[in-house]
């Protein structure tokens, strides 16, 4: 896994927004994989017993690919559309915890 950056993201969605969040999340993951060459893996799972809890697994080829995603317009639009749907989000990178503010997206 040399040079690659992997993330596990734990997301708790407000029950009243689960269906809308699911649509946004699936679209976002598919488009990221299709359009960002450096995104190697972007998997979306729901918890077996809590359908409002999501687990995301993302792998980026290198730091440049990660930066492209972190400051992408796609991520910014996704965050604008879904942040109000989420009650809790924790990003883990290679065993360390990431601050969600490090993934803001970009308007441009």
Secondary structure as UniProt FT lines:
FT   TURN            2..3
FT   STRAND          5..13
FT   HELIX           15..17
FT   HELIX           18..35
FT   TURN            37..38
FT   STRAND          39..46
FT   TURN            51..52
FT   STRAND          53..60
FT   HELIX           63..70
FT   HELIX           73..82
FT   HELIX           83..85
FT   STRAND          86..93
FT   TURN            94..95
FT   STRAND          96..98
FT   HELIX           100..102
//
